Amino acid sequence: MPIELYETMYVLDAGKMSTEADAVRTALHTAIEKQGGEILVSRPWNESQKLAFPIKKQKKGYFHIAYYRMESTKQAAMEADLRLSATDYLLRHLTSHVDPRYADVMLQIAREEQGSAFALRGMKDEPSPTDITPAVINDPGAAGAMPDMGGPVPNLNGGPAPAPRRPRREAAEKPE
């Protein structure tokens, strides 16, 4: 069976990580190594970050990332073992298969101390030079503006134009 590179992001209980960080990391590594995986990089991603919503009554999470090589057939068994054995400190986890074309670059970034800052900076939305700004429809003098056709907008699927909607009645306007 092929040996593939995987990336797993763990969201761990921040309280457990503050008191038992080494034991938790050892348990995560044991789950991977038990199935014959080879850990290449394992490091904290973000410490004690506020979560968007509570998970298992926790409002903060400790993010940890691991890159490892493992047989593809054993990945499901490793995740099942992790779900059973790590219930007290593991809030969530997400495993991704790393494309072999990008494996070397991703591992290099993960090994660097500034790797997580680089990855987060790369995730910001930046305008692409190929982005096209839509034409302004309300300004008839603007270049590329569409003329006002008057009347309802036609249905682009080939059917008749939709009927105009009646305004909603407010609660105070309802007849008794």
Beta strands, then each sheet from edge to edge (+ up, - down):
strand 1: 3-13
strand 2: 38-55
strand 3: 58-71
strand 4: 90-97
sheet 1: 2+ 3- 1+ 4-
end
